[in-house]
């Protein structure tokens, strides 16, 4: 086999890792947004404050999701380069 080519097993492992990263990032982002939504419901905030908290929750949730995605894929790449 060529040194520059990936085996089928390596391609499958990459696919699984990408799907895992995407799913966990989406779940983490949804949990952060759900916490912000719960906060607005529990505290009975005004309409403007509620909208601000939901918007902030969406922004923070998106940022946390992207962070998780990058972290998982970078960790996978580092392990792959080590040969594990």
Number of C-alpha atoms within 10 A of each C-alpha: 6 6 6 6 9 11 12 9 9 12 12 12 14 16 12 12 16 16 13 15 21 19 15 16 24 18 14 18 24 18 15 20 22 16 15 22 18 13 16 19 11 9 9 11 13 10 10 9 12 18 14 14 18 20 15 15 22 19 15 16 24 19 14 18 24 17 13 20 20 15 14 18 17 12 11 18 14 12 11 13 9 8 7 7
